Amino acid sequence: ISLIQKLQEDRNDESWNEFIDLYEGYIFTIAKKMNFCDDDCYDIMQTAFVKIWSKVNSFEHGGNAGQFRRWLAVITRNSGLNHIDKRKREQAKHDKFYDDQANYLNTVTEPEIEKMAEKEWAIYVTNLAWKNVQNDISQSQKEIFEMTLDGKSRPEIAEALEIPLNTVSVYKRRVTAILQKEIKRLEQNFN
Protein backbone atom coordinates (compact mmCIF):
# COMPACT_ATOMS: atom_id res chain seq x y z
CA ILE A 1 0.00 0.00 0.00
CA SER A 2 2.83 2.41 0.78
CA LEU A 3 4.29 1.90 -2.71
CA ILE A 4 0.90 2.62 -4.29
CA GLN A 5 0.62 5.76 -2.16
CA LYS A 6 4.11 6.84 -3.25
CA LEU A 7 3.14 6.35 -6.89
CA GLN A 8 -0.06 8.32 -6.39
CA GLU A 9 1.52 11.15 -4.42
CA ASP A 10 5.05 11.56 -5.77
CA ARG A 11 4.96 10.01 -9.25
CA ASN A 12 8.74 10.27 -9.25
CA ASP A 13 11.29 8.10 -11.04
CA GLU A 14 12.46 6.40 -7.87
CA SER A 15 8.96 5.20 -6.93
CA TRP A 16 8.19 4.19 -10.48
CA ASN A 17 11.47 2.25 -10.85
CA GLU A 18 10.81 0.48 -7.55
CA PHE A 19 7.33 -0.43 -8.78
CA ILE A 20 8.66 -1.77 -12.10
CA ASP A 21 11.36 -3.83 -10.36
CA LEU A 22 8.76 -5.30 -8.06
CA TYR A 23 6.01 -6.07 -10.59
CA GLU A 24 7.51 -6.54 -14.07
CA GLY A 25 8.04 -10.27 -13.53
CA TYR A 26 4.45 -10.66 -12.30
CA ILE A 27 2.98 -8.79 -15.29
CA PHE A 28 5.22 -10.69 -17.71
CA THR A 29 4.11 -14.00 -16.18
CA ILE A 30 0.44 -13.09 -16.53
CA ALA A 31 0.99 -12.26 -20.21
CA LYS A 32 2.93 -15.51 -20.65
CA LYS A 33 0.08 -17.49 -19.07
CA MET A 34 -2.19 -15.98 -21.75
CA ASN A 35 -0.09 -17.93 -24.30
CA PHE A 36 1.82 -14.99 -25.78
CA CYS A 37 5.38 -15.38 -27.05
CA ASP A 38 8.13 -13.54 -25.15
CA ASP A 39 8.28 -10.62 -27.62
CA ASP A 40 4.53 -10.08 -27.31
CA CYS A 41 4.78 -10.39 -23.51
CA TYR A 42 7.31 -7.56 -23.43
CA ASP A 43 5.05 -5.40 -25.62
CA ILE A 44 2.05 -6.17 -23.43
CA MET A 45 4.07 -5.46 -20.30
CA GLN A 46 5.11 -2.05 -21.66
CA THR A 47 1.52 -1.21 -22.58
CA ALA A 48 0.33 -2.33 -19.14
CA PHE A 49 2.91 -0.11 -17.43
CA VAL A 50 1.75 2.90 -19.42
CA LYS A 51 -1.87 2.18 -18.45
CA ILE A 52 -0.91 1.66 -14.82
CA TRP A 53 1.02 4.93 -14.81
CA SER A 54 -1.98 6.81 -16.18
CA LYS A 55 -4.56 5.09 -13.93
CA VAL A 56 -2.74 4.60 -10.64
CA ASN A 57 -4.19 7.81 -9.20
CA SER A 58 -7.71 6.45 -9.63
CA PHE A 59 -6.90 3.16 -7.88
CA GLU A 60 -8.43 2.92 -4.42
CA HIS A 61 -7.18 0.19 -2.16
CA GLY A 62 -10.06 -1.08 -0.08
CA GLY A 63 -7.79 -3.01 2.26
CA ASN A 64 -8.62 -6.34 0.63
CA ALA A 65 -5.69 -8.69 0.25
CA GLY A 66 -4.66 -9.13 -3.39
CA GLN A 67 -6.83 -6.27 -4.66
CA PHE A 68 -3.92 -4.43 -6.28
CA ARG A 69 -2.58 -7.62 -7.88
CA ARG A 70 -6.03 -8.32 -9.34
CA TRP A 71 -6.13 -4.75 -10.67
CA LEU A 72 -2.72 -5.30 -12.32
CA ALA A 73 -3.93 -8.61 -13.76
CA VAL A 74 -7.02 -6.97 -15.27
CA ILE A 75 -4.91 -4.21 -16.83
CA THR A 76 -2.49 -6.82 -18.18
CA ARG A 77 -5.37 -8.90 -19.56
CA ASN A 78 -6.87 -5.83 -21.25
CA SER A 79 -3.45 -4.92 -22.64
CA GLY A 80 -3.23 -8.45 -24.03
CA LEU A 81 -6.66 -8.12 -25.66
CA ASN A 82 -5.65 -4.76 -27.14
CA HIS A 83 -2.46 -6.34 -28.41
CA ILE A 84 -4.48 -9.06 -30.15
CA ASP A 85 -6.82 -6.47 -31.68
CA LYS A 86 -3.84 -4.47 -32.91
CA ARG A 87 -2.27 -7.57 -34.44
CA LYS A 88 -5.58 -8.49 -36.09
CA ARG A 89 -5.81 -5.01 -37.64
CA GLU A 90 -2.22 -5.25 -38.85
CA GLN A 91 -2.89 -8.71 -40.26
CA ALA A 92 -6.07 -7.48 -41.96
CA LYS A 93 -4.09 -4.67 -43.62
CA HIS A 94 -1.45 -7.18 -44.61
CA ASP A 95 -4.04 -9.59 -46.01
CA LYS A 96 -5.85 -6.79 -47.86
CA PHE A 97 -2.59 -5.68 -49.43
CA TYR A 98 -1.90 -9.18 -50.73
CA ASP A 99 -5.49 -9.64 -51.84
CA ASP A 100 -5.27 -6.36 -53.75
CA GLN A 101 -1.94 -7.44 -55.23
CA ALA A 102 -3.37 -10.79 -56.29
CA ASN A 103 -6.40 -9.09 -57.85
CA TYR A 104 -4.14 -6.67 -59.71
CA LEU A 105 -1.85 -9.43 -60.97
CA ASN A 106 -4.82 -11.46 -62.14
CA THR A 107 -5.86 -8.54 -64.36
CA VAL A 108 -2.40 -8.01 -65.88
CA THR A 109 -1.94 -9.85 -69.15
CA GLU A 110 1.22 -11.61 -70.22
CA PRO A 111 1.99 -9.03 -72.95
CA GLU A 112 1.62 -6.26 -70.35
CA ILE A 113 4.04 -8.07 -68.03
CA GLU A 114 6.53 -8.48 -70.86
CA LYS A 115 6.22 -4.80 -71.76
CA MET A 116 6.72 -3.82 -68.11
CA ALA A 117 9.71 -6.15 -67.82
CA GLU A 118 11.33 -4.69 -70.95
CA LYS A 119 10.83 -1.15 -69.71
CA GLU A 120 12.27 -1.97 -66.27
CA TRP A 121 15.18 -3.82 -67.86
CA ALA A 122 16.00 -0.78 -70.01
CA ILE A 123 15.91 1.46 -66.93
CA TYR A 124 18.06 -0.99 -64.97
CA VAL A 125 20.70 -1.30 -67.69
CA THR A 126 20.75 2.47 -68.25
CA ASN A 127 21.23 3.15 -64.54
CA LEU A 128 23.96 0.52 -64.36
CA ALA A 129 25.68 2.01 -67.40
CA TRP A 130 25.47 5.51 -65.90
CA LYS A 131 27.02 4.22 -62.69
CA ASN A 132 29.83 2.58 -64.67
CA VAL A 133 30.73 5.62 -66.81
CA GLN A 134 30.55 8.38 -64.23
CA ASN A 135 34.25 8.15 -63.42
CA ASP A 136 35.13 8.38 -67.12
CA ILE A 137 33.56 11.79 -67.69
CA SER A 138 34.38 15.23 -66.33
CA GLN A 139 32.39 16.80 -63.55
CA SER A 140 31.03 19.49 -65.88
CA GLN A 141 29.90 16.87 -68.41
CA LYS A 142 28.22 14.95 -65.62
CA GLU A 143 26.45 18.10 -64.35
CA ILE A 144 25.20 18.98 -67.81
CA PHE A 145 23.88 15.49 -68.43
CA GLU A 146 22.15 15.29 -65.04
CA MET A 147 20.55 18.71 -65.58
CA THR A 148 19.30 17.45 -68.96
CA LEU A 149 17.80 14.42 -67.22
CA ASP A 150 16.10 16.80 -64.79
CA GLY A 151 14.34 18.43 -67.77
CA LYS A 152 16.39 21.61 -67.98
CA SER A 153 16.70 23.15 -71.42
CA ARG A 154 20.04 23.88 -73.09
CA PRO A 155 19.71 27.66 -72.49
CA GLU A 156 18.84 27.06 -68.81
CA ILE A 157 21.87 24.80 -68.37
CA ALA A 158 24.19 27.25 -70.16
CA GLU A 159 22.97 30.10 -67.99
CA ALA A 160 23.15 28.11 -64.72
CA LEU A 161 26.69 26.88 -65.38
CA GLU A 162 27.81 30.05 -67.14
CA ILE A 163 29.08 28.23 -70.22
CA PRO A 164 28.39 28.70 -73.95
CA LEU A 165 25.24 27.10 -75.35
CA ASN A 166 27.32 25.15 -77.84
CA THR A 167 29.34 23.56 -75.03
CA VAL A 168 26.15 22.20 -73.50
CA SER A 169 25.28 20.48 -76.79
CA VAL A 170 28.80 19.08 -77.29
CA TYR A 171 29.08 17.72 -73.74
CA LYS A 172 25.60 16.25 -73.87
CA ARG A 173 26.42 14.41 -77.12
CA ARG A 174 29.71 13.11 -75.70
CA VAL A 175 28.09 11.75 -72.57
CA THR A 176 25.23 10.24 -74.57
CA ALA A 177 27.71 8.48 -76.86
CA ILE A 178 29.72 7.12 -73.90
CA LEU A 179 26.53 6.00 -72.20
CA GLN A 180 25.15 4.30 -75.33
CA LYS A 181 28.44 2.47 -75.80
CA GLU A 182 28.33 1.21 -72.21
CA ILE A 183 24.68 0.17 -72.55
CA LYS A 184 25.56 -1.81 -75.68
CA ARG A 185 28.49 -3.47 -73.85
CA LEU A 186 26.28 -4.41 -70.91
CA GLU A 187 23.56 -5.77 -73.18
CA GLN A 188 26.15 -7.99 -74.90
CA ASN A 189 27.43 -9.21 -71.53
CA PHE A 190 23.93 -10.01 -70.31
CA ASN A 191 23.00 -11.79 -73.52
MIKE-831690 format. One record per atom (N, C-alpha, C): residue number from 1; atom name; x, y, z. Coordinates in steps of 0.001 Angstrom, whole numbers, m for minus. Atoms other than C-alpha are relative to their C-alpha. Layout:
% MIKE-831690
    n  atom        x        y        z
  NUM    CA        X        Y        Z
...
END
This chain:
% MIKE-831690
    n  atom        x        y        z
    1     N      828    m1194        0
    1    CA        0        0        0
    1     C      864     1246        0
    2     N     m857    m1189      m62
    2    CA     2827     2408      782
    2     C      607      305    m1368
    3     N     m538     m225     1347
    3    CA     4294     1903    m2712
    3     C    m1070      625     m894
    4     N     1107     m570      786
    4    CA      903     2620    m4287
    4     C     m188     1455      381
    5     N      150    m1387     m459
    5    CA      618     5757    m2161
    5     C     1139      868     m541
    6     N    m1131     m760      545
    6    CA     4113     6840    m3254
    6     C     m224      305    m1481
    7     N      260     m206     1425
    7    CA     3138     6346    m6892
    7     C    m1083     1052     m198
    8     N     1105     m943      135
    8    CA      m62     8316    m6392
    8     C      402     1409      423
    9     N     m346    m1317     m546
    9    CA     1520    11154    m4416
    9     C     1208      611     m698
   10     N    m1253     m556      512
   10    CA     5049    11556    m5772
   10     C      122     m100    m1517
   11     N     m153      277     1432
   11    CA     4964    10011    m9249
   11     C     1427      333     m466
   12     N    m1383     m275      374
   12    CA     8745    10275    m9253
   12     C      659    m1257     m555
   13     N     m708     1111      636
   13    CA    11286     8097   m11042
   13     C      364    m1095      994
   14     N     m421      990     m990
   14    CA    12458     6404    m7872
   14     C    m1159     m942      363
   15     N     1176      822     m334
   15    CA     8962     5203    m6933
   15     C     m393     m867    m1182
   16     N      402      746     1196
   16    CA     8189     4191   m10476
   16     C      979    m1139     m274
   17     N    m1005     1047      207
   17    CA    11473     2251   m10851
   17     C     m156    m1119     1028
   18     N      223     1009    m1045
   18    CA    10812      481    m7551
   18     C    m1218     m854     m358
   19     N     1213      715      397
   19    CA     7327     m435    m8781
   19     C      297     m969    m1151
   20     N     m322      852     1153
   20    CA     8665    m1769   m12097
   20     C      829    m1203      442
   21     N     m833     1106     m480
   21    CA    11363    m3826   m10364
   21     C     m830    m1044      738
   22     N      807      890     m818
   22    CA     8761    m5302    m8064
   22     C    m1018     m784     m826
   23     N     1148      609      675
   23    CA     6008    m6071   m10589
   23     C      220     m431    m1454
   24     N     m150      358     1421
   24    CA     7513    m6545   m14070
   24     C      m35    m1516     m219
   25     N       35     1456      124
   25    CA     8036   m10272   m13525
   25     C    m1418     m544      120
   26     N     1393      417     m200
   26    CA     4451   m10657   m12298
   26     C     m822      285    m1261
   27     N      769     m387     1196
   27    CA     2985    m8789   m15290
   27     C      434     m845    m1196
   28     N     m504      836     1090
   28    CA     5221   m10689   m17712
   28     C     m581    m1414      104
   29     N      515     1357     m218
   29    CA     4108   m13999   m16182
   29     C    m1480      m95     m352
   30     N     1428        3      352
   30    CA      439   m13085   m16533
   30     C     m149      m32    m1518
   31     N       65      m23     1471
   31    CA      994   m12260   m20210
   31     C      432    m1349     m567
   32     N     m486     1305      461
   32    CA     2931   m15511   m20649
   32     C    m1070    m1071      194
   33     N     1063      968     m268
   33    CA       76   m17487   m19075
   33     C    m1164      155     m979
   34     N     1033     m209     1020
   34    CA    m2187   m15977   m21747
   34     C      467     m514    m1365
   35     N     m547      661     1198
   35    CA      m85   m17933   m24300
   35     C      602      952    m1031
   36     N     m717     m895      901
   36    CA     1816   m14994   m25780
   36     C     1471     m402      m39
   37     N    m1450      235       92
   37    CA     5378   m15375   m27048
   37     C      711     1087      808
   38     N     m754     m938     m834
   38    CA     8125   m13543   m25148
   38     C      m31     1421     m558
   39     N       10    m1346      589
   39    CA     8277   m10618   m27618
   39     C    m1333      692      247
   40     N     1322     m575     m251
   40    CA     4535   m10084   m27314
   40     C     m174      313     1485
   41     N       99     m241    m1441
   41    CA     4780   m10392   m23513
   41     C      677     1314      378
   42     N     m690    m1259     m297
   42    CA     7315    m7562   m23428
   42     C     m816     1196     m485
   43     N      843    m1083      514
   43    CA     5053    m5398   m25622
   43     C    m1203      221      910
   44     N     1169      m83     m876
   44    CA     2047    m6173   m23429
   44     C      393      605     1344
   45     N     m479     m527    m1270
   45    CA     4065    m5460   m20297
   45     C      210     1512      m90
   46     N     m223    m1437      171
   46    CA     5107    m2050   m21656
   46     C    m1326      757      m64
   47     N     1317     m629      110
   47    CA     1519    m1210   m22578
   47     C     m682       39     1362
   48     N      613       64    m1335
   48    CA      330    m2333   m19144
   48     C      618     1055      913
   49     N     m649    m1007     m851
   49    CA     2907     m110   m17425
   49     C     m478     1407     m334
   50     N      499    m1326      395
   50    CA     1747     2895   m19425
   50     C    m1411      206      555
   51     N     1369     m103     m525
   51    CA    m1874     2182   m18455
   51     C       10      151     1521
   52     N      m95      m86    m1458
   52    CA     m906     1660   m14820
   52     C      425     1402      403
   53     N     m499    m1347     m292
   53    CA     1016     4931   m14813
   53     C    m1129     1029     m121
   54     N     1054     m991      212
   54    CA    m1981     6810   m16185
   54     C    m1209     m209      917
   55     N     1191      288     m797
   55    CA    m4560     5089   m13926
   55     C      271     m198     1488
   56     N     m302      314    m1397
   56    CA    m2735     4603   m10639
   56     C     m645      991      960
   57     N      630     m984     m897
   57    CA    m4193     7813    m9196
   57     C    m1460     m319      283
   58     N     1415      334     m206
   58    CA    m7710     6447    m9627
   58     C     m180    m1311      769
   59     N      107     1261     m742
   59    CA    m6902     3157    m7879
   59     C     m245      298     1475
   60     N      288     m135    m1429
   60    CA    m8432     2918    m4417
   60     C      126    m1372      648
   61     N     m221     1274     m690
   61    CA    m7177      190    m2157
   61     C    m1010     m112     1135
   62     N     1038      179    m1028
   62    CA   m10057    m1081      m78
   62     C      463     m826     1179
   63     N     m514      789    m1112
   63    CA    m7793    m3014     2256
   63     C     m148    m1499     m212
   64     N      150     1423      286
   64    CA    m8620    m6339      626
   64     C     1315     m577     m513
   65     N    m1242      639      418
   65    CA    m5693    m8686      246
   65     C      m88     m377    m1480
   66     N      m70      372     1405
   66    CA    m4665    m9129    m3387
   66     C     m754      917     m944
   67     N      793     m896      847
   67    CA    m6832    m6273    m4659
   67     C      871      678    m1063
   68     N     m880     m691      954
   68    CA    m3918    m4433    m6276
   68     C      514     m976    m1061
   69     N     m470      997      956
   69    CA    m2581    m7618    m7876
   69     C    m1090     m341    m1017
   70     N     1108      262      929
   70    CA    m6026    m8321    m9341
   70     C     m163     1167     m982
   71     N       95    m1193      853
   71    CA    m6131    m4750   m10667
   71     C     1088      m51    m1080
   72     N    m1101      135      969
   72    CA    m2724    m5297   m12318
   72     C     m301    m1091    m1017
   73     N      325     1113      893
   73    CA    m3926    m8605   m13759
   73     C    m1054      413    m1021
   74     N     1041     m463      927
   74    CA    m7016    m6967   m15272
   74     C      602      940    m1039
   75     N     m654     m910      955
   75    CA    m4908    m4206   m16830
   75     C      863     m796     m972
   76     N     m845      831      861
   76    CA    m2494    m6821   m18181
   76     C     m863     m782     m984
   77     N      928      729      876
   77    CA    m5369    m8896   m19562
   77     C     m524      923    m1097
   78     N      523     m947      984
   78    CA    m6868    m5828   m21255
   78     C     1086      441     m984
   79     N    m1122     m331      888
   79    CA    m3446    m4917   m22643
   79     C      236    m1132     m993
   80     N     m122     1164      883
   80    CA    m3233    m8453   m24032
   80     C    m1084       m7    m1060
   81     N     1097      m58      971
   81    CA    m6656    m8115   m25663
   81     C      231     1114    m1028
   82     N     m311    m1102      923
   82    CA    m5647    m4756   m27135
   82     C     1113     m389     m959
   83     N    m1113      461      836
   83    CA    m2462    m6344   m28411
   83     C     m519     m923    m1111
   84     N      591      904      997
   84    CA    m4477    m9061   m30150
   84     C     m774      797    m1043
   85     N      759     m831      942
   85    CA    m6819    m6471   m31678
   85     C      925      750     m950
   86     N     m972     m727      831
   86    CA    m3841    m4467   m32907
   86     C      610     m937    m1038
   87     N     m573      982      927
   87    CA    m2271    m7572   m34443
   87     C    m1006     m409    m1069
   88     N     1029      354      969
   88    CA    m5575    m8487   m36088
   88     C     m141     1104    m1053
   89     N       97    m1124      948
   89    CA    m5812    m5005   m37640
   89     C     1200       16     m942
   90     N    m1204       42      836
   90    CA    m2224    m5250   m38848
   90     C      m79    m1148    m1001
   91     N      123     1161      884
   91    CA    m2888    m8712   m40256
   91     C    m1040      255    m1083
   92     N     1048     m311      989
   92    CA    m6072    m7484   m41956
   92     C      548      929    m1078
   93     N     m631     m892      985
   93    CA    m4092    m4667   m43615
   93     C      935     m802     m897
   94     N     m945      835      726
   94    CA    m1451    m7177   m44615
   94     C     m748     m880    m1004
   95     N      789      876      866
   95    CA    m4041    m9592   m46006
   95     C     m644      784    m1138
   96     N      634     m830     1030
   96    CA    m5849    m6791   m47857
   96     C     1018      392    m1057
   97     N    m1044     m370      949
   97    CA    m2589    m5681   m49425
   97     C      250    m1156     m974
   98     N     m284     1134      875
   98    CA    m1900    m9180   m50733
   98     C    m1204     m397     m844
   99     N     1195      246      814
   99    CA    m5494    m9645   m51843
   99     C      m59      984    m1164
  100     N       m8    m1026     1053
  100    CA    m5272    m6361   m53752
  100     C     1080     m309    m1035
  101     N    m1094      332      922
  101    CA    m1940    m7437   m55229
  101     C     m403    m1175     m896
  102     N      419     1173      773
  102    CA    m3372   m10794   m56293
  102     C    m1056      396    m1028
  103     N     1029     m463      940
  103    CA    m6403    m9094   m57853
  103     C      627      777    m1152
  104     N     m681     m780     1039
  104    CA    m4141    m6675   m59705
  104     C      740     m927     m960
  105     N     m792      890      853
  105    CA    m1846    m9427   m60966
  105     C     m886     m890     m865
  106     N      923      800      796
  106    CA    m4825   m11455   m62141
  106     C     m557      773    m1189
  107     N      515     m807     1111
  107    CA    m5858    m8536   m64359
  107     C     1082      363    m1005
  108     N    m1105     m355      893
  108    CA    m2400    m8010   m65880
  108     C      235    m1149     m978
  109     N     m206     1032     1021
  109    CA    m1936    m9851   m69153
  109     C     1483     m273     m192
  110     N    m1394      373      254
  110    CA     1219   m11607   m70222
  110     C      719     1035     m874
  111     N     m673    m1042      783
  111    CA     1991    m9032   m72948
  111     C      292     1271      817
  112     N     m241    m1168     m847
  112    CA     1617    m6256   m70346
  112     C     1195     m242      925
  113     N    m1131      351     m863
  113    CA     4036    m8073   m68029
  113     C     1303       86     m789
  114     N    m1202      m36      834
  114    CA     6525    m8484   m70865
  114     C      403     1444     m308
  115     N     m275    m1412      286
  115    CA     6223    m4797   m71757
  115     C      591      693     1232
  116     N     m494     m565    m1251
  116    CA     6720    m3823   m68106
  116     C     1430     m477      269
  117     N    m1331      571     m244
  117    CA     9713    m6153   m67822
  117     C     1039      635     m918
  118     N     m938     m623      955
  118    CA    11334    m4694   m70947
  118     C      326     1428      411
  119     N     m202    m1389     m424
  119    CA    10833    m1149   m69712
  119     C      912       44     1223
  120     N     m808       17    m1220
  120    CA    12270    m1968   m66275
  120     C     1430     m460     m282
  121     N    m1341      455      366
  121    CA    15180    m3815   m67859
  121     C      793     1146     m626
  122     N     m670    m1136      642
  122    CA    16002     m779   m70009
  122     C      433     1029     1040
  123     N     m346     m947    m1069
  123    CA    15914     1458   m66932
  123     C     1152     m544      833
  124     N    m1045      627     m808
  124    CA    18056     m991   m64969
  124     C     1359       76     m705
  125     N    m1264       m1      754
  125    CA    20704    m1296   m67693
  125     C      520     1422     m164
  126     N     m414    m1396      150
  126    CA    20747     2467   m68250
  126     C      599      520     1302
  127     N     m533     m439    m1297
  127    CA    21231     3148   m64538
  127     C     1342     m655      301
  128     N    m1262      705     m204
  128    CA    23960      524   m64359
  128     C     1097      589     m881
  129     N     m965     m612      919
  129    CA    25676     2015   m67401
  129     C      430     1369      516
  130     N     m321    m1338     m536
  130    CA    25467     5509   m65900
  130     C      934     m114     1202
  131     N     m872      221    m1163
  131    CA    27020     4218   m62686
  131     C     1418     m370     m458
  132     N    m1305      462      488
  132    CA    29832     2577   m64671
  132     C      813     1095     m677
  133     N     m747     m993      790
  133    CA    30732     5616   m66810
  133     C      258     1303      742
  134     N     m124    m1290     m697
  134    CA    30547     8385   m64226
  134     C     1446      395      266
  135     N    m1403     m330     m273
  135    CA    34250     8147   m63420
  135     C      781      320    m1271
  136     N     m683     m230     1272
  136    CA    35134     8382   m67119
  136     C     m328     1351     m631
  137     N      372    m1301      567
  137    CA    33560    11789   m67686
  137     C      314     1103     1003
  138     N     m339    m1127     m876
  138    CA    34381    15227   m66327
  138     C    m1212      409      832
  139     N     1063     m462     m901
  139    CA    32391    16805   m63547
  139     C     m977      902     m746
  140     N      890     m909      730
  140    CA    31028    19494   m65879
  140     C     m880     m770     m985
  141     N      813      814      902
  141    CA    29900    16873   m68413
  141     C    m1100     m728      792
  142     N      950      699     m862
  142    CA    28225    14955   m65622
  142     C    m1129      947      430
  143     N     1005     m980     m423
  143    CA    26450    18101   m64346
  143     C     m961      325    m1133
  144     N      836     m337     1153
  144    CA    25198    18981   m67812
  144     C     m967    m1138     m301
  145     N      851     1143      309
  145    CA    23883    15486   m68428
  145     C    m1096     m178     1057
  146     N      990      151    m1076
  146    CA    22152    15290   m65038
  146     C    m1047     1104      m58
  147     N      967    m1095      132
  147    CA    20553    18708   m65585
  147     C     m942     m269    m1177
  148     N      836      373     1141
  148    CA    19305    17448   m68958
  148     C    m1033    m1032      443
  149     N      920     1024     m511
  149    CA    17803    14423   m67222
  149     C    m1085      605      881
  150     N      965     m681     m859
  150    CA    16096    16805   m64795
  150     C     m973      871     m792
  151     N      944     m728      844
  151    CA    14345    18427   m67771
  151     C      384     1436     m294
  152     N     m453    m1368      269
  152    CA    16390    21609   m67976
  152     C      328      131    m1488
  153     N     m294     m248     1416
  153    CA    16701    23148   m71424
  153     C     1462      401     m159
  154     N    m1393     m397      272
  154    CA    20041    23880   m73091
  154     C      266     1425      460
  155     N     m263    m1367     m475
  155    CA    19706    27662   m72492
  155     C       23      105     1535
  156     N        9      m35    m1470
  156    CA    18844    27059   m68806
  156     C     1305     m551      567
  157     N    m1247      615     m467
  157    CA    21873    24801   m68369
  157     C     1173      950     m246
  158     N    m1087     m922      345
  158    CA    24194    27246   m70160
  158     C       26     1181      964
  159     N       78    m1143     m915
  159    CA    22973    30096   m67988
  159     C      397     m399     1414
  160     N     m282      443    m1369
  160    CA    23148    28113   m64720
  160     C     1479     m284      211
  161     N    m1413      361     m143
  161    CA    26694    26881   m65385
  161     C      945     1046     m577
  162     N     m772    m1098      602
  162    CA    27809    30054   m67142
  162     C      988     m524    m1028
  163     N     m805      533     1096
  163    CA    29076    28233   m70220
  163     C     m746      270    m1313
  164     N      654     m240     1287
  164    CA    28393    28696   m73948
  164     C    m1047    m1082     m308
  165     N     1081      892      395
  165    CA    25241    27105   m75353
  165     C      526    m1183     m796
  166     N     m600     1038      828
  166    CA    27323    25151   m77844
  166     C      698    m1070      847
  167     N     m697      934     m884
  167    CA    29344    23562   m75030
  167     C     m987     m981      624
  168     N     1034      872     m568
  168    CA    26149    22203   m73496
  168     C     m330    m1114     m992
  169     N      346      979     1040
  169    CA    25284    20483   m76787
  169     C     1119    m1012     m201
  170     N    m1143      879      232
  170    CA    28796    19076   m77291
  170     C      160     m987     1155
  171     N     m171      868    m1163
  171    CA    29081    17718   m73736
  171     C    m1129    m1020      104
  172     N     1143      904      m58
  172    CA    25597    16251   m73867
  172     C      172    m1132    m1011
  173     N     m211     1027     1029
  173    CA    26416    14408   m77122
  173     C     1113     m963      415
  174     N    m1112      857     m430
  174    CA    29715    13112   m75699
  174     C     m459     m999     1064
  175     N      463      877    m1081
  175    CA    28088    11748   m72568
  175     C     m999    m1022     m548
  176     N      974      916      590
  176    CA    25231    10237   m74574
  176     C      702    m1115     m760
  177     N     m743     1003      766
  177    CA    27708     8481   m76863
  177     C      701     m993      931
  178     N     m680      867     m972
  178    CA    29719     7118   m73905
  178     C    m1017     m920      680
  179     N     1049      774     m676
  179    CA    26529     5998   m72197
  179     C     m585    m1066     m923
  180     N      544      971      956
  180    CA    25154     4305   m75332
  180     C      983    m1149     m227
  181     N    m1027     1024      190
  181    CA    28443     2469   m75801
  181     C       12     m971     1188
  182     N        9      844    m1198
  182    CA    28330     1211   m72210
  182     C    m1274     m841       69
  183     N     1252      762       20
  183    CA    24678      165   m72555
  183     C      133    m1174     m961
  184     N     m185     1059     1001
  184    CA    25560    m1813   m75676
  184     C      919    m1095      560
  185     N     m931      965     m591
  185    CA    28492    m3466   m73854
  185     C     m708     m854     1052
  186     N      719      744    m1028
  186    CA    26277    m4410   m70910
  186     C    m1009     m958     m606
  187     N      980      861      657
  187    CA    23564    m5774   m73179
  187     C      664    m1251     m575
  188     N     m728     1148      555
  188    CA    26146    m7987   m74904
  188     C      420     m947     1118
  189     N     m409      835    m1132
  189    CA    27427    m9212   m71533
  189     C    m1176     m781      586
  190     N     1161      667     m556
  190    CA    23927   m10011   m70307
  190     C     m575    m1050     m954
  191     N      523      959      973
  191    CA    22999   m11786   m73516
  191     C     1053    m1035     m251
END
